[in-house]
Amino acid sequence: LPGRGVRAIEQDRDGSLWLGVQEGGGLVRFDPERGVQQRYQPGAIGERHLPSDRVQAITRDRDGSLWVGFADAGLVRRRSGQTGFERIDDGADARAASRRGNVLALYADRGGTLWVGYQDQGLDALCRGCDRFRHYTHAARARDGLPGQSIGVVFEDAQGGLWVGARPGGLARLDRRSGRFTPLADLLDRPSSAVPPTVTTITQSRRGELWVGTQGSGLVRLSPVGSGRYRLTAYTHKQGLAAEAIGSIIEDARGALWISTTLGVSRLDPVSGRIENFSARAGVQQGYFVDAGMALADGRIAFGGLRGLTLFDPGDVAAHVP
């Protein structure tokens, strides 16, 4: 790779990976078997150039378009079937301009809406076929607004609920009809002191449980108990996690959860609650980027971190290595 850190990961339809590589690496198209295939660097926007090399987030929408967000240059798109990128604040897309700068999160929901989370600038939504973003903001006295002004993660659950995680500010669920957000504390079946103040990643298991990664508060499980409410269970050092700063959470084909942390990778059995921690001795790196992880089409798991890309088949990890 042309740099050490992998900040963002997205898989294309042909199986190749799009990677946001730190230290000037820019955007890289990477074949897990053959290595780097293409590299996109700053220059005049076009087929092989981008407005910046500081890639923060990558996603693909339901139409196959690739979206890339930067720390200092907003948003670009590569339409399905095209080879070049276009800036969203240029030409025909001026009315849909996303000019808020530091993109922290990109998420395309099942309905085709693109969600863009920013550092200190709230949240934007661009519905499929629309030419203008809808902007959501945080107001300190408005309990039904965004949970915070820096949005690092957006996630749609199987029931269509949209969850937004702030850094700081915690987690909230959006009512799409009213445009109002409900904070996690108001969705629990009982009060809890473990409601996370800073959310880094969210996923949902096949069992229907939501798993929330935090920055310094470990892992949170939200189990549905009916009527749109949840029971919260926390996993920290006390339950066996090696580190309480979580990068990404991926479920494998057997239902186990793989968790990237600042001290390696952990595997959690959600039925028994047993946690195994894997460090550098097992071949993993230390120090993972927030939400830089995904399950690949062939069942392998990819985690991006400070020292590159960790790629493995969870079925091949049979025994704990301390």
N, C-alpha and C positions, 0 to 999 in steps of 0.2 A: 504494500500500500504506500502511497506517496506521503503519508503522514502517520503519526502514531495513534491518535485518538479517533474512534468512530462514534460520532454524535447522533446519527440517525440512520435507520435501516428501512427499506421497503423492497418487496419482491415484485418483479415484473412478471408478465404472463408467460415469458419464455423461461422462467426459472432463475434468471440473473438477478443480482441484488444491486439496488441503488444505495450507495453509502455516502453520508456526509462525513468527510474526513477532516479532522482538525489539523492545525499547524500548517496551513496553506495548501492542504490537499484538495480542497474543493469538493465537487461532486464527482463520484467515481461509479462507473458501471462495472460490476465485479462478478465474474463467473466463479463459483466456489470450487470448480474443478480445474479451471485454466488460469485463474488469477484476473488481474485488471484488464479490462477490454477497452474502456474509453475513460478519458478524464476531461472534465469540463472546468475551466478556470476563468478568472476575470478577463473581460475584454468586451468588445462590441457585441451586444446581445445577438445571438444567432445560433447556428447549428452546434458549435463546439464551445461557446462562450456564455458566461453568466455575469451578472452585475457584481458578484462578490464570491470569495471562496469560504466565507463564514457560514456554512450550511448548518441550520439548527433543527430543521424538521422536514420530513418527506412523506407524502401520501399519494395514493392513486384513488381516483373517484370511480363511480360505477360505470362511467363512459370510457374508462381506460386512460384518462388524462393524468399526467404526473404533475404534482404540485410540489414546489420546493420553497421553503421559507428560510430567510437569512437573519443574522443578528444585526445587520446594518443596511439591508437593501430591500426589505419588504418581501414580495412574493413574485414568483414566475410560474409559468405553466408550459408544459409540453403536451399538446393535444395528441390524442390517440392517432397513430398513423403518420405523424409528422416526426421530423428529426431535430428540429430546432426549438428553442425556448422563446417565449414571449413574455415581456414584462406586463404585469397587470395594470400598471398606471400609464401605459402607452396606447396611442391610437384608438382603435374602436372600443377598447375596454376602459376608457377614461372614466366613464360613469360608475364603473365597478372598482375604481381604484382603491387599493389597500395601501395607504401611505403611512401606516403607523410604526414602521421601522422594525423593531426587534421582535421577530416571530419566535415564540416558544413552542407552539403546538399547532399541528395540522391534523384534522380528522374529517373524513368523508363518511357521512352516515348512510344508511341503507336507502333512504329516499333521495339521495343525490345532493344533499346540502353539504357544502364545505364550511367547516368551522375553523376559525383562525384565532389562536390565543396569543396575546402579546405580553411583553414585559411592560408593566405600568400603564398599559393602554386598553385593558379590557378584552372584549371578545367580539369578533365579527362573524356573521353568517351570510353565505351566498347560496341561495336556493338554486336548484337545477333549473336552467333556463332564464334565471334572473340576470339583470345587468347592474344591480346595485346591492352593496352589502347592507345588512342590518347590524347596527352596533349596540352592544350591551356594555354598561358601565357599572362600576361599584360606587355606591354612596354609603358613607359610614353610618348614617341614621336609617337607611332603608333596609329592613330585614329581608325583603323579598327581591333584592338586587343581587348582582354578582357577589360571591363570597369574598372576593378580593380583586384587586386591579391587575395583578400579574397572573395570567392563566396558563398553567403548564400542562394541563391534560384535559381532554374531552373524550367522553366514551358513551356510546349508545348501548343500553342493555337489550336483552332478548325481547322485552316487553315494549320497547320503543322509548323508554325513559332516557333522557339525556342528562348525563352527570358531568359536572365541571369542577375541576380541582384547582385551587389557588395556592400561590406561594408568596406570602402566607394568606390565610383566610379559610382554609379547610375545604370541605366538600359540600356541594349543593346539587339539587335536582331541578331541572327546568320544566315548568308547565308550558308547553309550546303554544297552547291556546291563549293564555293570558300574558305570556312573556315574563312570568314571575318565577323566582327561584326560591326553593325551600331548603334551608340549611339542614345538614345531616342530623343535628341535635333534635330537630323537630320531627324527624322520621323514625326515631328509635322507639322501641316498645317500653324502654325504661331509661332513666337518666344514666349517663356514663361519663366518667372522668377521662376515658380513653379516646374521646372524639379528637381526631388528629388536626392540629393547627396548620400543617403544611403537607399537601398531597402531591405525590410525584407520579403515580401510575395507577390505573384501574383496569381490572379484567373481570370477566364473569365465567364461572366454571360450568360444566355440563349439568351440575346439580342445581344450578340457578343462583348460587351464592356469588356475591360481589366480593372481590378481594382488592384491597386498597393498600398501596405502598405509600410510605410517608418518609419525610426527611427527619430522622431522629426519633421517631415514635414507633418504629417497627412496622408490623403487618397487621391489618385490620380485616376481619371477616364480617360481612354483613349478610345474615341469614334471613330470608323473607319469612315473616310470621303472619302474613295476611293483612288485608286492608291497606296495602302500600307501606307497611311498616317493617322494620328490621331489628334483629337482635345483633348486638355488636360483641365480637370476641377479639381480644388483642393477643398478638404474638410478639414477644420481645426477647431479650436475653434470658428471661426467666423460663421461657418455653423452649429455649435452645437455639434461637437465631444467633449467628456469629456477629452480626451487625444490625443495627436498627435503622440505618439509612438505606432505603430500598431504591434500586434503579428501575427494574422491570419485573413483571410476573407473567410467566407463560405456563399454560396447562399442556401436558403431553397427552398422548393417545390413551394412556392408562389412567388418566385422572390425577396424576401427581402434579404438583405445582413446583416450577423451577423459578428461583428468585435470585436476581443479581443484586449484589450489595457492595458496599465499599470494601469488604474483606473477602470477596470471592462469590461463589454461587451456593445457594442452599436448595435442598429438595424437601418438600413438605408433603406428607400424606394427609390429606384433608379429613380422612375417616378416623385415623388413630391419633392425629396430631403430632406424629413423630417427625422430627427435623434432622436432616443430615447436612453437614457443612463441608464444602469442597474448597480447598485452598490451592495455592500455586503448585503444591506437590501432586495434585490431581490433573495439572495441566491448564488450569484456568488462570486468568489474570485477576488483578485486584484493582478496584476502583472503576465502577461502571457508571455510564451516563444515564441520566433520568430518561426513562421510557425508550431507551435505545435497545429494543429487543422485539423479536417476533418468531412465531412458529412458521417454518417454511412448508411448502407444499408437500415435500417428501417426508415430513415428520421431524426433521432436524430442527434444532433451536439455535438462533443467532442472538448473541448479546454484544452490544457495542460498549467499549470502555476506553479508559485513558491510554491503554497500551495496545489498542487494535480491536480485532474482531475475534470473539470466541464462538466457535461453531461445533456442535456435537449432536450425536444421535442419542437421545435419552435412553433408548433401549440397550445401548452399549455400556451404560454406566451402571454396573451391577453391584458394586460394593463401595462402602464408604472409605475414603482416603482422607485421614486427618490433615 
